[in-house]
Amino acid sequence: MRRSTVRILSFWAVTAAVVSVSATATPATAPATSPPPPVKTPVAVGYGGAVASVDADASAAGIEVLKRGGNAVDAAVATAAALGVTEPYSAGIGGGGYFVYYDAKARTVRTVDGRETAPLSADESLFLENGKPVPFDQAMTSGRGVGTPGTPATWDTVLDEWGSKPLRTLLEPAEKLARDGFTVDATFRSQTEANEARFRDFPDTAELFLPGGRLPVVGSTFKNPDLARTYEKLGRSGVGEMYRGDIARDIVRTVRKPPVDPGATRVVRSGDLTSKDLRKYRTLRQAPTKISYRGLDVYGMAPSSSGGTSVGEALNILERSDLSVEAASEAEYLHRYIEASRIAFADRGRWVGDPAFEDVPVKGLLSQRFADSRECLIKDDAVLKAPLAPGDPRKPTSCSTGGPAAPTTYEGENTTHLTAADKWGNVVAYTLTIESTGGSGITVPGRGFILNNELTDFSFAPAAPAVHDPNLPGPGKRPRSSMSPTIVLENGRPLLALGSPGGATIITTVLQTLTGHLDRGLPLVDAIAAPRASQRNAALTELEPGLWNSPLQAELEAIGHAFKRNPEIGAATGVQRLPDGRWVAAAEKVRRGGGSAMVVRPAGTP
């Protein structure tokens, strides 16, 4: 396929694709009888700034901050805090994440690593007993899997650096939402139901999320007064309470002696988190990853996340192919995308870990020279054999294969992502998580939030004696992540920003959405909605129902691809700047019950 120039949607194509929506709704403050929550809509266009998340109450909280003069960073923190109320199984102050920020005044992209860290006592045997790995289901529901939370420290860092409002003000919408309640939807109920068995084994979790011993009913009002009090305390005293105060002591006590129901038969291991671990926690302000794609600058998150390096490498691999609809059929496009993903995951498994412990060759992984040495492996009429061995970015050799492959570790899929922009042109892409759906399942008594099980993102044991694994546990080490908050600039100014939840499928979701929009010409909301494929250096590529048993599947199988069905991959959100200064906010149409896109002023003047 021939190389192409960038194909960006025209103003009129984008305008025709969006549906304007009013964002005047304020966060739901339900008393005994809940008023209807803000309306969910997947796309909005207008002036004054934009917010996109999975939840209407959360997006409304961010929009309210923008209306009151806050900037994109302020709106992102307010939205994230509200998601801690309405999406408590995906994110919250018991977890961590990655924050990517475009500073309009400095015309610079900056990032904050707020990833959880292992206890200082941890070593490579963290998840080994008698020389064998602990069963994964036991590790995920335990104190052993809990890392030091990074989300409160992230909020503190970004507000101190770039915010304009105090944390106390920004927590007020979420505090009110937790105290007065929000309306239970089908997604919240189904996620609670999926966790019901393990939630019942922890009395504090059961009391909060199974009120009256029953699953929450769709349409009912769900309240979390403990979390409201916790937010009020953090707003009044600062996030230091999570790392040095009473809340910190409660976290340590809970991890070291999980409060399990005496009648439970579940094996629940304790963890070794200490007060010192919390006191020593720091976020990391670091340079973003950066690559050029079709003349655009694509910025992402550097290690400890593998998102920026993997998305960047895959885009570099695809750079030499013309993926436009005029030059490539849908099957040809998907074939190239799948193979580029396979290669990027092969290299990620060998090279990416916490750079404080591992020599991660970020520059090499993102070099066009290395990408070209890997791109030549892709054939139009054949599929690469999996698992594929990694290349060496330090010494790129054209079409080189051989050596042992590094496997892709399992990552929990119930993260969340939000995207925000303001009237000054600042943009935030923020992905945060507590890891698995429902995290560890362990609620800190009296505090209203679930602790993460993020340390299960580490490799439990070396893959093989001959393979160096950069993702084994270590003291204070950050487990490798796939979170991929991404900002794309054109001539130094924001074009779009996006990200997604989904564990290791985050990387492929962001990659497919970017190429769907930039190469295939899909409006951003349609690129987000398009049925997904996810290849992570495995024998089988995962397909969503929209591609399963389709003619495209048959075309790809004819050249050697093999597939398995995945009911849902990712749940992206994004924002886009239009040439006339308006913002497009975009979210899912269907996945996770649909997302919520809002703008400050759907009509009028800039």
Secondary structure as UniProt FT lines:
FT   HELIX           11..17
FT   STRAND          43..53
FT   HELIX           56..67
FT   TURN            68..69
FT   HELIX           72..86
FT   TURN            88..90
FT   TURN            93..94
FT   STRAND          96..103
FT   TURN            104..107
FT   STRAND          108..114
FT   TURN            120..121
FT   TURN            124..127
FT   STRAND          128..129
FT   TURN            130..131
FT   STRAND          132..133
FT   HELIX           136..140
FT   TURN            144..145
FT   HELIX           151..162
FT   HELIX           167..180
FT   STRAND          182..183
FT   HELIX           186..199
FT   TURN            200..201
FT   HELIX           203..209
FT   HELIX           211..213
FT   TURN            218..219
FT   STRAND          221..222
FT   HELIX           225..237
FT   HELIX           239..242
FT   TURN            243..244
FT   HELIX           246..256
FT   TURN            262..263
FT   HELIX           275..280
FT   STRAND          284..286
FT   STRAND          289..293
FT   TURN            294..295
FT   STRAND          296..300
FT   TURN            303..304
FT   HELIX           307..318
FT   TURN            319..320
FT   TURN            325..327
FT   HELIX           330..351
FT   TURN            355..357
FT   HELIX           362..365
FT   HELIX           368..375
FT   TURN            376..377
FT   TURN            380..381
FT   TURN            393..394
FT   TURN            398..399
FT   STRAND          416..422
FT   TURN            423..424
FT   STRAND          427..433
FT   TURN            437..440
FT   TURN            445..447
FT   HELIX           454..457
FT   TURN            465..466
FT   TURN            470..471
FT   TURN            475..476
FT   STRAND          486..490
FT   TURN            491..492
FT   STRAND          493..499
FT   TURN            503..504
FT   HELIX           505..518
FT   TURN            519..520
FT   HELIX           524..529
FT   STRAND          533..534
FT   STRAND          541..543
FT   TURN            545..549
FT   HELIX           551..558
FT   TURN            559..560
FT   STRAND          563..565
FT   STRAND          573..577
FT   TURN            579..580
FT   STRAND          583..587
FT   HELIX           591..593
FT   STRAND          596..601
//
